[in-house]
Amino acid sequence: MFGYDLSGKVAVVTGGAKGLGNEYVEVLALQGCDVAVIDIEKELVKEESARISKMTGKKVKGYYGDVGEEKDVVDVIKQIIKDFGRIDILVNNAGILLYGPKEEGNDPYMDYPVETWDRVMKTNITGPWLVTREAVKQDMNKHGGKVVNIASVGGIRSTKAGCPSYHASKAGVIMLTASQAAELAPYGILVNAMSPGSIRNGTMGSRSANASNELGWRSNGCPLKRRGSYGEMSCALLMLVSDENSYVNGQNIVVDGGWTIQM
Ligand SMILES: NC(=O)c1ccc[n+]([C@@H]2O[C@H](COP(=O)([O-])OP(=O)(O)OC[C@H]3O[C@@H](n4cnc5c(N)ncnc54)[C@H](O)[C@@H]3O)[C@@H](O)[C@H]2O)c1
């Protein structure tokens, strides 16, 4: 297990009902945090929070909330502060990847629907901005803390996979992080991004071409010749949110086995 001790801290994780977010909730609780989990999966977020609470002995509670909807976010953050007393760590993990139509006669790029574009933008970029705004305004400005925004290698490298909104939104998350780091430093809040490469078992990772093949096109270009694991993401997360990190700020930590650094 990791050496970082997060006892006594309260973390909020968005999109923690399943996938990588669920792993972050588990690891943060194992390291001593109480965790509030926000997700649109109403039942699953409660079930998973109860499971992790039982496993770790920590207070872990699930809340319904759409990170792109202002009223949901304002209300859920208010309720979390009421229930937990404070917020020390915020992980903006909720994100979606929606491809353009692939049916006969449709072009995934040229026929990409505006509704799909707007949904991705609301979740992936409005979400981290809005949840951070409320967490800071309602509590974190009083005592500081850590914010981690989950971006993607899709925010620094493009594909022609028919998901322009994903690339644009994740690039936006990286610059949002820089902006938040500058704006929030006076309050003692450090903000960083993490960009996963292709992560084994992640829902998005498993949707990618050749996902079941360890040497598929994503891992082929990776110097380590394999996909990443949940634990390898958590390792970077714990470093960023721990008290030991007092000077890494405004950065995008790319966890991709070196995939994006070679030509
Ligand atoms: N898995 C990978 O390989 C990979 C690679 C790069 C980036 N990422 C990023 O990591 C994050 C998690 O990815 P994952 O593969 O675990 O995804 P996932 O689809 O397994 O889980 C996403 C979670 O977010 C929730 N969610 C979706 N929209 C929401 C909204 N509007 N409000 C609140 N919750 C919402 C979902 O219900 C789900 O529980 C995403 O931001 C994704 O872009 C993942």
The ligand as a Gaussian input file, in Angstrom:
#p B3LYP/6-31G(d) Opt

LIG

0 1
 N      -10.413000       4.569000     -18.558000
 C       -9.476000       5.143000     -19.284000
 O       -8.659000       4.459000     -19.936000
 C       -9.360000       6.661000     -19.320000
 C       -8.385000       7.251000     -20.130000
 C       -8.265000       8.642000     -20.157000
 C       -9.105000       9.424000     -19.369000
 N      -10.041000       8.844000     -18.584000
 C      -10.897000       9.723000     -17.763000
 O      -11.057000       9.186000     -16.463000
 C      -12.373000       9.472000     -15.966000
 C      -13.067000       8.164000     -15.576000
 O      -13.086000       7.278000     -16.688000
 P      -13.701000       5.792000     -16.598000
 O      -13.142000       5.016000     -17.708000
 O      -13.580000       5.293000     -15.219000
 O      -15.251000       6.124000     -16.944000
 P      -16.594000       5.356000     -16.505000
 O      -17.565000       5.596000     -17.624000
 O      -16.300000       3.952000     -16.107000
 O      -17.073000       6.132000     -15.191000
 C      -17.497000       7.471000     -15.236000
 C      -18.410000       7.734000     -14.054000
 O      -18.856000       9.100000     -14.143000
 C      -20.262000       9.141000     -13.950000
 N      -20.817000      10.310000     -14.653000
 C      -20.952000      10.466000     -15.999000
 N      -21.516000      11.658000     -16.264000
 C      -21.734000      12.259000     -15.059000
 C      -22.295000      13.505000     -14.684000
 N      -22.777000      14.377000     -15.596000
 N      -22.366000      13.813000     -13.367000
 C      -21.904000      12.939000     -12.419000
 N      -21.371000      11.741000     -12.723000
 C      -21.295000      11.407000     -14.029000
 C      -20.760000       7.811000     -14.502000
 O      -22.058000       7.480000     -14.029000
 C      -19.660000       6.860000     -14.023000
 O      -19.931000       6.383000     -12.723000
 C      -13.086000      10.226000     -17.084000
 O      -12.985000      11.619000     -16.869000
 C      -12.303000       9.833000     -18.328000
 O      -12.389000      10.785000     -19.362000
 C      -10.200000       7.472000     -18.548000

